[in-house]
Amino acid sequence: MTESIRDPEAFIRAETLPRPVPLVPEIRLYVADEAVPIWQRTEEQLGEIGLPPPFWAFAWAGGQALARHVLDNPDIVRGKRVLDFAAGSGLVALAARRAGALVVEAADIDPFARAAIALNAELNGLDAITPCQYNVLGRDEGWEVVLAGDIAYERDLAAEVFAWLEALAARGAAVWIGDPGRSYLPRERLTRIAEYGVPVSRELEDSEIKRTSVWRPGIAG
């Protein structure tokens, strides 16, 4: 095992650069220039193939839209205990904390993501953001607000995640979802709250401006 894998922070610092987020320039993240090279280097360093993409190394469209919405509507999180689910880089968690959340838990099962979240919090001078060391899916720790960006990639996992989010909403948590039209988003069970044009890389998406919506569980009307 190389030194950089024993120290994920060193790997992140070596493979990324701090840059402002296109739709959320108030926040900077350690991001990669290209997806494939950092994906390959991660697999090489870990000695594994077929790993999922390094979601923590990019500002994805769903997270950008959700972060923008939270910053523009700070009452969503102000003074509240917040969970950022599948946090990746921690962008949405950072936006929540900057908007006045009392404390934010940023949950991601990837240890590189947890390291990136800590680095990005430090980069932005934000405290009270805790990278979760456990899988929160299916749990209820009394969060008042749950934020989730880009979580509808895979059918079976999306079904499990949305059933859990709906259960949290049913007991009173305010659940907000950012999604740019992924295949497994259950639109018929959601209400669209806002829409944004998010600048993204053509390497990651099918257009340079991705129409991305913010949703909440429940049917409008």
Salt bridges, closest charged atoms under 4 A:
GLU3 OE1 - ARG6 NH2 2.57
GLU15 OE1 - ARG41 NE 2.44
GLU26 OE2 - ARG68 NH2 2.67
ASP33 OD1 - ARG19 NH1 2.74
ASP72 OD1 - ARG68 NH2 2.99
ASP75 OD1 - ARG78 NH1 2.37
GLU105 OE2 - ARG81 NH2 2.67
GLU122 OE1 - ARG13 NH2 3.71
ASP127 OD1 - ARG97 NH2 2.73
ASP140 OD1 - ARG171 NH2 2.82
GLU141 OE2 - ARG139 NE 3.09
ASP150 OD1 - ARG182 NE 2.82
ASP156 OD1 - ARG155 NE 3.52
GLU166 OE2 - ARG189 NE 2.70
GLU195 OE2 - ARG192 NH1 3.55
GLU195 OE1 - ARG211 NH2 3.17
GLU205 OE2 - ARG182 NH2 2.58
GLU205 OE1 - LYS210 NZ 3.96
ASP206 OD1 - LYS210 NZ 2.75
